[in-house]
Amino acid sequence: MTAGASGNRLVKSRMVATIARILPLAPATLMIVGFFLIPILWAVFASLTNQGLTGAAARNPVFIGLENYYYLFTDSRTWDALARTAVFVVFSVLGQNVIGFSIAYARQRASQIVQSIVTTVMIIAWVVPEVVAGYLWYSFLSAESGALNQFFSMLGMERQEWLVTDPLAAVIFINIWRGCAFSLLIYGAALQDVSSEVIEAAEIDGAGSLRKIFGVILPIIRPVILINVVLTTLATLGVFGLIWVVTAGGPGTRSETLPIYMYTQAYDFGLIGYGSAIAVLLLSLGMIASLVYVRLFNIGDKQP
């Protein structure tokens, strides 16, 4: 056998080995490209055109450069929606993480039956579709026929227009109710990995409940906290169906977040290009939040 033939066989074997490693990744790669990368590229392209939902702008969109972004960032409605989105995300993520951890910590000390009941009830709330959850809470909080106001009437109390007086607070509360089950599951698994010897050592040193939580448990599960905050932030940024069903962004625009603003501009007014610019802004906010959290995660993961 010549050296050349041996070299060719070696090259072929390496190619076969490389293909064998890459081939299992092909389906996932195709799905990422088809359902993630291509829609993002189309949204970026559409945001640079006057793409419309109907009419001439739908058939033959014209390239207009950064004009959509100019109107986007000079429109006060954008900044109002951005501020409401920030409030919605911050309080939702904070509520889901704090309540999820608190329930997970308390559940760990309960009996097996109580643990099963709590977990089942919260998972049911979590798996209920967003639109269904929104409709249930709308029916519960509605001023005219809501179950809560019906109960108040039976007690002789005044009816409250929950979705009119405090619409943003209402949708934040509903989103926390629906999403804290995810944090419960994440923190429940993390708490099981906390060594009982570490807890016992803290107790011997005289640590109370709060000191054990803030001085021992939270530092140990810090990477899990950061990962959960990333996931809940990204999920909350994209919440649309729940808000749309409960308030539709109203009254007026008092509960209008960026996803609601994007939908109304793209489909109510037919401005697909402008709506795509809002989508790109929303995607950018998610990427920035992810990078910030990844940076925090890297800092927290470093050993002194």
C-alpha positions in Angstrom: 0.0 0.0 0.0 1.4 3.4 -1.0 1.7 6.4 1.3 -0.8 8.3 -0.9 -3.5 5.6 -0.6 -3.0 5.4 3.1 -3.4 9.2 3.4 -6.6 9.1 1.4 -8.1 6.5 3.6 -7.2 8.5 6.7 -8.8 11.6 5.2 -12.0 9.6 4.3 -12.2 8.1 7.8 -11.9 11.5 9.4 -14.6 12.8 7.0 -16.9 9.9 7.9 -16.3 10.5 11.6 -17.0 14.2 11.3 -20.2 13.5 9.4 -21.2 10.9 12.0 -20.8 13.6 14.7 -22.6 16.3 12.8 -25.5 14.3 11.4 -27.5 13.9 14.6 -27.4 17.7 15.0 -29.0 18.2 11.6 -32.7 18.0 12.6 -32.2 20.5 15.5 -30.1 22.8 13.2 -32.8 22.8 10.6 -35.5 23.6 13.2 -33.4 26.5 14.6 -32.8 27.9 11.1 -36.4 27.4 9.9 -38.3 28.5 13.0 -35.9 31.0 14.6 -33.2 32.4 12.3 -35.3 32.8 9.1 -38.2 34.6 10.9 -35.7 36.9 12.6 -34.0 37.8 9.3 -37.4 38.4 7.7 -38.5 40.7 10.6 -35.3 42.7 10.2 -35.8 43.0 6.5 -39.5 43.9 6.8 -38.6 46.6 9.4 -36.6 48.3 6.7 -39.5 48.4 4.3 -43.0 49.9 4.2 -44.5 46.4 4.1 -48.3 46.5 4.7 -51.0 44.0 5.5 -53.1 44.9 2.5 -53.0 47.1 -0.6 -50.0 48.1 -2.7 -47.6 48.0 0.2 -48.4 44.4 0.7 -47.8 43.4 -2.9 -44.8 45.6 -3.6 -43.1 46.8 -0.4 -40.6 49.6 -0.8 -37.2 49.8 0.9 -37.3 52.8 3.3 -34.1 52.2 5.4 -34.3 53.3 9.0 -37.5 55.3 8.6 -39.6 52.9 10.7 -37.0 53.1 13.5 -37.0 56.9 13.3 -40.7 57.0 13.9 -40.5 54.3 16.5 -38.0 56.1 18.7 -39.6 59.5 18.2 -43.1 58.3 19.1 -44.0 58.9 22.8 -46.3 55.9 22.6 -43.2 53.7 22.1 -41.6 55.0 25.3 -44.8 54.7 27.2 -45.2 51.1 26.1 -41.5 50.4 26.9 -41.9 51.8 30.4 -45.0 49.6 31.0 -43.1 46.6 29.6 -40.3 47.3 32.0 -42.7 47.5 35.0 -44.5 44.4 33.8 -41.3 42.4 33.4 -39.6 43.5 36.6 -42.5 42.9 38.9 -43.6 39.7 37.2 -40.1 38.2 37.4 -39.6 39.4 40.9 -42.9 38.0 42.0 -42.5 34.7 40.3 -39.0 34.1 41.7 -39.8 35.2 45.3 -43.1 33.4 45.5 -41.8 30.3 43.7 -38.8 30.1 46.0 -40.9 30.8 49.1 -43.4 28.0 48.3 -40.5 25.6 47.3 -38.8 26.3 50.6 -42.0 25.9 52.7 -43.1 22.8 50.7 -39.8 21.1 51.5 -40.8 21.1 55.2 -44.3 19.9 54.7 -45.7 16.3 54.6 -45.6 14.3 51.4 -49.4 14.7 51.0 -49.2 18.5 51.3 -46.2 18.6 48.9 -48.2 16.6 46.3 -51.3 18.8 46.6 -49.3 22.1 46.3 -47.3 20.9 43.4 -50.4 19.6 41.5 -52.4 22.7 42.0 -49.6 25.0 40.9 -48.7 22.9 37.8 -52.4 22.9 36.8 -52.3 26.7 36.9 -49.0 26.7 34.9 -50.2 24.3 32.1 -53.4 26.1 31.5 -53.1 27.9 28.1 -52.3 31.6 28.4 -55.6 32.6 26.7 -57.7 30.3 28.9 -56.0 31.7 32.0 -56.7 35.2 30.9 -60.3 34.5 30.2 -60.7 32.9 33.6 -59.3 35.9 35.4 -61.3 38.3 33.3 -64.4 36.4 34.3 -63.3 36.6 37.9 -62.4 40.3 38.0 -65.0 41.7 35.6 -66.8 44.7 37.0 -70.3 43.7 35.8 -70.5 39.9 36.2 -67.2 39.0 37.8 -67.3 36.3 40.5 -65.3 38.5 42.9 -67.7 41.4 42.6 -70.7 39.1 42.9 -69.2 37.9 46.2 -68.7 41.5 47.3 -72.3 42.3 46.5 -73.5 39.4 48.6 -71.5 40.9 51.5 -73.0 44.3 50.9 -69.6 45.7 49.7 -69.1 48.1 46.8 -68.2 46.6 43.5 -64.6 47.3 42.3 -63.6 47.9 38.7 -60.3 46.1 39.0 -59.5 46.0 35.3 -60.2 49.7 34.9 -58.6 51.3 37.9 -55.4 49.2 38.0 -55.2 47.2 34.7 -51.4 46.9 34.6 -51.3 45.7 38.3 -54.0 43.2 37.4 -52.2 41.6 34.5 -48.9 41.6 36.6 -50.7 39.7 39.3 -52.3 37.2 36.9 -48.9 36.6 35.2 -47.3 36.0 38.6 -50.1 33.6 39.5 -49.6 31.6 36.3 -45.8 31.7 36.1 -44.6 31.0 39.7 -45.1 27.3 39.3 -42.1 27.1 36.9 -40.0 28.8 39.6 -41.4 26.4 42.2 -40.2 23.4 40.2 -36.7 25.0 39.5 -36.1 26.0 43.1 -37.6 22.8 44.4 -35.0 20.8 42.5 -32.2 23.2 43.5 -33.1 23.0 47.2 -32.9 19.2 47.1 -29.2 19.5 46.1 -28.3 21.7 49.1 -26.4 19.5 51.5 -28.2 18.8 54.8 -24.7 18.8 56.5 -24.3 22.5 55.5 -27.7 23.4 56.9 -27.0 21.5 60.1 -23.6 23.3 60.5 -25.4 26.6 60.1 -27.9 25.6 62.7 -25.1 24.6 65.1 -23.6 28.1 64.6 -26.9 29.5 65.8 -28.3 30.6 62.4 -32.0 31.4 62.3 -34.3 30.8 59.4 -33.6 34.1 57.6 -29.8 33.7 58.1 -29.9 30.2 56.7 -31.8 31.4 53.6 -29.8 34.5 52.9 -26.4 33.4 54.2 -26.3 29.7 53.2 -29.0 28.6 50.8 -29.2 31.5 48.3 -25.4 31.7 47.8 -25.3 28.0 47.1 -28.1 28.1 44.5 -27.1 31.4 43.0 -26.4 30.0 39.5 -29.9 28.4 39.5 -31.4 31.8 40.5 -29.7 33.5 37.6 -30.7 30.9 35.1 -34.3 31.0 36.3 -34.3 34.8 36.2 -33.1 34.6 32.5 -35.8 32.2 31.6 -38.7 34.0 33.3 -37.5 37.4 31.9 -37.5 36.1 28.3 -40.9 34.4 28.8 -42.4 37.5 30.4 -41.1 39.8 27.6 -43.2 37.9 25.1 -46.5 37.7 27.0 -49.3 38.7 24.7 -52.3 36.4 24.9 -52.9 36.9 28.6 -52.8 40.7 28.4 -54.9 40.8 25.2 -57.7 38.7 26.6 -57.8 40.5 30.0 -57.4 44.1 29.0 -56.4 44.3 25.3 -53.9 46.9 26.4 -56.6 49.2 27.8 -58.4 51.1 29.1 -56.9 53.3 26.4 -53.2 52.3 26.5 -52.8 51.9 30.3 -51.8 48.3 30.1 -50.3 48.3 26.6 -46.9 46.6 26.5 -44.6 46.3 23.5 -46.1 43.0 22.3 -49.6 44.6 22.4 -48.3 47.7 20.7 -46.6 45.6 18.0 -49.8 43.7 17.3 -52.1 46.7 17.1 -49.7 48.5 14.7 -49.2 45.4 12.5 -52.7 44.1 12.3 -55.1 46.8 13.4 -53.4 49.5 11.3 -51.8 47.1 8.7 -48.3 48.5 9.3 -46.3 45.2 9.0 -43.0 47.0 8.5 -43.5 49.2 11.6 -44.7 46.3 13.6 -41.6 44.4 12.6 -39.5 47.3 13.8 -41.2 46.9 17.2 -40.5 43.1 17.1 -36.8 43.8 16.4 -36.8 46.2 19.4 -38.4 43.5 21.6 -35.9 40.9 20.4 -33.0 43.3 21.1 -34.3 43.8 24.6 -34.3 40.1 25.2 -30.8 39.7 23.8 -29.5 42.5 26.0 -31.2 41.0 29.1 -29.7 37.6 28.3 -26.2 39.1 27.9 -26.5 41.0 31.2 -27.6 37.8 33.0 -24.9 35.7 31.4 -22.4 38.2 32.5 -23.8 38.0 36.1 -23.7 34.2 35.8 -20.1 34.2 34.8 -19.2 36.5 37.7 -21.1 34.3 40.1 -19.5 31.2 38.8 -16.0 32.4 39.3 -14.1 31.1 42.3 -12.2 33.6 44.5 
